[in-house]
């Protein structure tokens, strides 16, 4: 429903975050989770970002590891640097 409106340019106003999340969720659920699907790609990217953050910070605290992972997710998803 949301995906059709977006692809047909029937959306008259800017897309809200809720609509964007609904479209992402719809896309992920429509294909399943087999390798090569949209959901699988998201899963693999998130897992690797967390793995990289943990590997880079093995001797640091949990807060540092968590913030590093969040920084990587924000960069991947929104191309924004939130490092402190």
Steps between C-alpha positions, in 0.01 A plus 500: 500500500763756605749362248246533217423861592869586505581323172197654327584849629160520668652644815397866507694607808845417636527144627494473877738286702208272581422454128866435423523238774176339378640485146829348622315248715267409214795449263689285749197285583399454137824325402575285804844464653687276259850611392482774239175649628462856627460384862805278471708791369392720793573219746846435357594869499384550858678186618825605334479851644457356849777248442735774376418720798563216746821393326635858497417550867576166667673666790250786539189517711153390393398867462781560251410188300131594495573856390736380228232265368240778507743734318546243225126437464430876479770540233371205296131585524507880494855594385547707815802496730390485865840416649572688820 
